[in-house]
Amino acid sequence: MDPHFKIQGIYPKTIDQLLALAKRRLYNDNEIELLQKSSILALEHSKNKFRYRDPKRSFMEHLIGTSAILMYSNLNIETVVAGLLHSVKPIKSIYDLHNTVGEIVSNYFDTSIKPVKSIPYTQVDPIKWSVMCIQIANNFDMHYAGELSFTKSIV
């Protein structure tokens, strides 16, 4: 991860900033297009969801933050996009967007997948490896933002 991640204030808060980060991190045009398309699903899903911690931030900002952490960790675009969509249901719409991303998000909801210690990533199923990376990025984003509880919806 970039050591200046927090210090330089380069933590994206909007989709445009996330897409600009993807360009700076050298994702190709097709990968950035997939990220752009997935942002529409993420925006639809995150409407009326907010976090109740100081400072208040939208749920979308959390999804963007999780995805950005995965980008800074040099993960593949499927994992980055799944990070942006990690709490989106129904999952069928994600499979329609990209099959591998759908598999990752489906497995993210499988609570039996736990982070693995001291096993080389080459010995872990790629989907489960992506899920574990998203779990860690999710927790890191919440910690970075000072959030200790999960999202509540406003209806």
N, C-alpha and C positions, 0 to 999 in steps of 0.2 A: 504494500500500500504506500502511496505517496506520503512521505513524512510531513509534508506541508499541507496535508488534506484539511485540517482544522485551522491551522495558523493563518493561512493565506485567504481564508474566507471563500473557498471555491466549492462550497457545498451547495449543489444546485437546488433550487426551490421550485422551479417551473419546468415544464416540458421543453420549452425552447432552450433553457440552460442545460438540461440533460442531453438534448440533441447536440448542442455545441460541444459538450464534454465528450460525447461519442466521437465527434469529428476529431477533436484534439487527441483522443486516445487511439485514433487511426482505425476505427471500425469502417468498413467499406460502405458504399452507397446502398447496397441491398440490405445490409444489416441495419443501417440507420433508418431505412424505409420500414423495416419490420418493427423497429422500436417506435417509430412514428405511429404506425397502425395500431400497435398494442396500447399506445397512450390513450387512444379513443376509448377502448374497453376500460382501461383503468380510470379514466375520468368519469365515465358513466357509472362505474361501480362505486366510486368514492364520493358521489354527490351526497350532501347532507351528513357526512361523517367528519367528526372533528376529534381532536385529542384534548383532554382536559388537564393539561399541565401548563405551567408557565415556561416559555411563552406559548400561547395557543397556536397551533398550526393545523392545517387541514390534513385529513387522512392522505390526500394525494401527495402532500409534501413528504409524508413518511414513505409512501411507495417509491417516490422519486429518490429519496435518500437511500433506501435499501438498494435500488438499482445502481445508483452512483457508486456505492461501496463495492459492489460487484465489478463495476467497470474499473475502478481503481485497483482492484485485485487481479486485473487482466483475465477475467473469465470470458468464456465464449458468449456470443450474442444470445444464444438460446437461454443460458442461465441468467444473463442480464435482463432479458425480457420477462422471464419467469419471475424474477425478483420484483419487477414492476407490477406483475399480475398475481403475486403470491397469495392474495386473499380474494381473488375474483371468483364468483360463482354466478351463473352456471359455467362449468368448465367446458361444455360443448363449444361455446363460442371461442374459446382459446384453441381447441383442437382445429376448428375451422380456420383460424389464423395461422397456426403452425403446429404440426403434430408433436414434435419433440417438446416444444414449450408446454403443450397440453399434458404430456406425460409427466414432465417435471412438476407442474402445478398440481396435478392429480396426486402425485406421490407426496407433495408437500403437506397435503391434508391427511396423509397416513401417519398417525401419531406413533407408529411403531418404529419409525426411522429416527434413530438417535445418533448424535455426533459420535464418530469413531476416533479413538485416540490411538496413536502409535501404529497405525496401519498405513502403508504407503497408498496414496490416492490411486495408484495404478492397479491396486488390488480391490478397489471399491467399484461397484457398478456405476457407470457414468451418471445415470439419472439420480441415484442416491447421493453421489458426490455433489451434484448440483443442488439437491435439496438441502444437504448439510451446509453448503456455502450460503444458501439463502437464509437458513435458520440463524447462522452466525451474523450475517449482514443485518438481518432484521433486528436482532438483539443489540447489535452495535449501534444501529441508527436510533433505536429507542433510548439507549444509554446516552449517546451523544446529545440528544435533544432533552435529556433530563426527564424522560418519561419512564415510569415504573409500572404502569398499568396499561391494559389493552384498550382499544378504541371503543367508545360508546357511540351509538347512532342517535342522531336527533331526528325525530319524525315530525 
